[in-house]
Amino acid sequence: MVQTKELTQRIRALGKLTPSEAKIADYFSRNYWNLVFENTTSLSENTGVSKATVVRFISKLGYVRFATFLEELRRDASEGQGSLPIRYSLKKKLLAGGNQEDVLKRSFTHIIQNLEHSYARIDQQQFWEAARLVAKTRGALYITGQRSSYALAYLFFNMIRRIRPACSLIGPQTASLPDRLIDVSADDLLFAIFRHPYAKTTLRIAQHFERCGATIILLTDSTFNPLHTLAHVQIEVDTEGVSIFTSSAAVVAVLESLNVAALKYCDDTVYRRLEKAEALYNDFEVFCPGKSLNAERIAKLKTTG
């Protein structure tokens, strides 16, 4: 029976992939539960490589024929936990054929399935190593995401900068990138959100960090994304959605979970940092008047817990 991890191991066993093979591997990784609906023609069209290349790649993976590969995928789909609902929701188009079923319910159902599948897909050791690095890296923490991933990078930046200093967000202003990257050193850490279609700016940023000897964490949707060979830690989630856009639900869930997990590696300096932040918010009247977790309440929490 072919399973996601088994297929990934077969691909990794091939060693270095050609550019065309890398495109197929990336597509397999991002669309595993959808492969049962594919044929050599559709795979060729979806990956931009020739049908002959698809057939040769399947053969290199150890399958005598494409039909054998497909048969094992279908067996996995029928036996694998939760795979049928996932494949169904991936293929069904929103309001296809004038279908007026509850869009909100369909979207929520798909999000729940995405979260469950992503949880099963994430390597726990990689997750906790990412949390440790985010909290304890000696140098600066740089966070980036381009295009639609920038909003997610900004969200993570706002969470993490509250609990650790030397945190920097690399945004979409490409003209100022050299100035932002000039001080990168081997002690620093890059946390990059890297989803399909993969932004070249993120690729170039990561390549610069790699040249500087810095550590790289990727939060991605594909085992074989264009940066997978540079990542020291890679966390993979499902991002397929029911709309024309990719889903961010699993990405946000991982970011929030990492923010919580990082607290394991923090000490009392975090409390003092939060106290200072709260005092500054009050001084500058950042938020509307109302109940807030002020310094006195934070100090009380510190002594009781």
Secondary structure, 3 states (H helix, E strand, C coil): CCCHHHHHHHHHHCCCCCHHHHHHHHHHHHCHHHHHHCCHHHHHHHHCCCHHHHHHHHHHCCCCCHHHHHHHHHHHHHHCCCHHHHHHHHHCCCCHHHCCCCHHHHHHHHHHHHHHHHHHHCCHHHHHHHHHHHHHCCCCEEEEECCCHHHHHHHHHHHHCCCCCCEEEECCCHHHHHHHHCCCCCCCEEEEEECCCCCHHHHHHHHHHHHCCCEEEEEECCCCCCCCCCCCEEEECCCCCCCCCCCCHHHHHHHHHHHHHHHHHCCCHHHHHHHHHHHHHHHCCCCCCCCCCCHHHHHHHHHHC
